[in-house]
C-alpha cells in the first residue's frame, strides 16, 4: 500500500512542477524578480495540502449523501442523452427505434447494476 502512496505523491509532484512554472514564468516575464517569482510559484502549491485535508473532511461528512448525489447525477446524464437523441432521431424518422433502444439500454444497465451488485 505504501508504494501506491509514494507513486501518488510523485505524480502530484510531477503535476505541480509545471503548475508552479505557469505561475512563476509570467511573473518573471513581467519584470518581477527571480526570487519573488519563485516564491509565488511555491506559494501557489502550498494551498494544496490544506485544500486536500478540507476535501477529505468534506467527503467524510458528505458520505451519507453520496448515493443520492450520484443517483441524481446519473439521472441527469440519462435525461441529457435521451433529450438530445430522441428529438434528433425524430428528424431522421427513427424516433421509435431511438426510444425503444434507450429504454432497452436503461433496462440492461439496471439489470447489470442489480445483478452485479
JODAZI-V259837 format. One record per residue. N is the residue number from 0. RES is the residue in one letter. OMEGA is omega as a letter, one per 30 degrees, with the letter a starting at -180 (none if undefined). D_LAST is the distance of its C-alpha to the last C-alpha in Angstrom with 1 decimal. Layout:
# JODAZI-V259837
N:RES:OMEGA:D_LAST ; N:RES:OMEGA:D_LAST
This chain:
# JODAZI-V259837
0:X:a:25.7 ; 1:X:l:29.2 ; 2:X:a:29.5 ; 3:X:l:26.7 ; 4:X:l:28.3 ; 5:X:l:31.6 ; 6:X:l:30.3 ; 7:X:l:28.8 ; 8:X:l:32.2 ; 9:X:l:34.1 ; 10:X:l:32.0 ; 11:X:l:32.7 ; 12:X:l:36.4 ; 13:X:l:36.6 ; 14:X:a:35.3 ; 15:X:a:37.6 ; 16:X:l:40.7 ; 17:X:l:41.0 ; 18:X:l:40.0 ; 19:X:l:42.9 ; 20:X:l:45.1 ; 21:X:l:44.1 ; 22:X:a:45.6 ; 23:X:a:48.5 ; 24:X:l:50.0 ; 25:X:l:50.6 ; 26:X:l:52.2 ; 27:X:l:54.4 ; 28:X:l:55.3 ; 29:X:l:56.4 ; 30:X:l:58.9 ; 31:X:a:57.0 ; 32:X:a:58.0 ; 33:X:a:56.0 ; 34:X:l:55.2 ; 35:X:l:54.2 ; 36:X:l:52.0 ; 37:X:a:50.4 ; 38:X:l:49.9 ; 39:X:l:48.3 ; 40:X:l:45.9 ; 41:X:a:45.0 ; 42:X:a:44.8 ; 43:X:l:42.2 ; 44:X:a:39.8 ; 45:X:l:40.5 ; 46:X:a:38.5 ; 47:X:l:35.2 ; 48:X:l:34.8 ; 49:X:l:35.4 ; 50:X:l:33.1 ; 51:X:l:30.4 ; 52:X:l:30.9 ; 53:X:l:30.9 ; 54:X:l:27.7 ; 55:X:l:26.0 ; 56:X:l:27.4 ; 57:X:l:26.2 ; 58:X:l:22.6 ; 59:X:a:22.7 ; 60:X:a:24.4 ; 61:X:a:22.1 ; 62:X:l:18.8 ; 63:X:a:18.5 ; 64:X:a:19.1 ; 65:X:l:16.7 ; 66:X:a:13.8 ; 67:X:l:16.6 ; 68:X:l:18.4 ; 69:X:l:15.6 ; 70:X:l:15.0 ; 71:X:l:18.7 ; 72:X:l:19.0 ; 73:X:l:16.5 ; 74:X:l:18.5 ; 75:X:l:21.7 ; 76:X:l:20.9 ; 77:X:l:20.1 ; 78:X:a:23.4 ; 79:X:a:25.4 ; 80:X:a:24.4 ; 81:X:l:25.1 ; 82:X:l:28.2 ; 83:X:a:29.5 ; 84:X:a:28.7 ; 85:X:l:29.9 ; 86:X:l:33.3 ; 87:X:l:33.9 ; 88:X:l:33.1 ; 89:X:a:35.5 ; 90:X:a:38.3 ; 91:X:l:37.9 ; 92:X:a:37.5 ; 93:X:a:33.9 ; 94:X:a:32.6 ; 95:X:l:31.2 ; 96:X:l:29.5 ; 97:X:l:27.9 ; 98:X:a:26.7 ; 99:X:l:25.3 ; 100:X:l:23.5 ; 101:X:l:22.1 ; 102:X:l:20.8 ; 103:X:l:19.5 ; 104:X:l:17.7 ; 105:X:l:16.1 ; 106:X:l:15.0 ; 107:X:a:13.7 ; 108:X:l:11.6 ; 109:X:l:10.3 ; 110:X:l:9.7 ; 111:X:l:7.9 ; 112:X:a:5.7 ; 113:X:a:5.2 ; 114:X:a:5.6 ; 115:X:l:3.8 ; 116:X:none:0.0
